[in-house]
Amino acid sequence: MRLHSAPKSGNSYKVRLLLGLLDTEYEIVNYDTKGGETHAPEYLENVNPDGKVPVLELEDGTMLPESGAILLYLAEGTPYLPEEKLERAQVWRWMFFEQYSLLLYLSRPRLWRMLGVEITAQRRAELEQLFEQGYRALGVMERHLSDREFFVGDRPTVADVALYVYPHVSPEGGYDLEGFPKVRAWLERIAALPGYVPLMPPG
Ligand SMILES: N[C@@H](CCC(=O)N[C@@H](CS)C(=O)NCC(=O)O)C(=O)O
């Protein structure tokens, strides 16, 4: 298997994290998304017509884009994806929540800081809205974790893997997780799992 990825991409990291937790060997091909490499004609034609990473290239050459689809594909038949119908639906529920209600609000402030974009009055107003929605979503997570250790059932699933990525780097975008002790404890629990790999190599 080969993972088409970008070093700082949170969505790519979701897949790298699961591959680490599953102790699975793979090759990695890194792209410079900032430099537009994933929009080159060869990439659009041969890897992902949507111009994004991550993409998992299977042994037979099939290209599978979308981090959620990749996580579910890799987790099938492992403890990271329950077999019971309702538990599986709960995993999807949290993965859809992550994509629609959480990701953008947490990732964009971090991306703007990473790119060093100028914070114009319009961007400042947008940031306020992003933080409002982001803190709301973190509140949903905090309440869900009030009486449980992981998002679905009593062990980690791909829902935890997907949900972990953006909150754990959200302070890089200016978020303060002080008011979310359950979320912080859960982040530590994920980081302590055997096979855990960090977003960036240490040092
Ligand atoms: N829904 C997609 C989103 C993928 C995505 O937005 N990838 C970003 C990196 S985190 C990317 O490739 N950005 C480059 C671009 O859009 O040009 C997923 O979950 O995989």
The ligand as an ORCA input file, in Angstrom:
! r2SCAN-3c Opt
* xyz 0 1
  N     -12.641     15.472      2.875
  C     -11.255     15.246      2.524
  C     -10.501     16.568      2.696
  C      -9.060     16.445      2.221
  C      -8.339     17.769      2.309
  O      -8.936     18.840      2.490
  N      -7.008     17.696      2.174
  C      -6.185     18.879      2.225
  C      -5.017     18.650      3.197
  S      -5.601     18.378      4.847
  C      -5.607     19.138      0.837
  O      -5.255     18.211      0.143
  N      -5.503     20.406      0.475
  C      -4.881     20.805     -0.764
  C      -5.877     21.429     -1.687
  O      -7.086     21.370     -1.441
  O      -5.421     22.007     -2.666
  C     -10.655     14.155      3.417
  O     -11.162     13.977      4.531
  O      -9.720     13.465      2.996
*
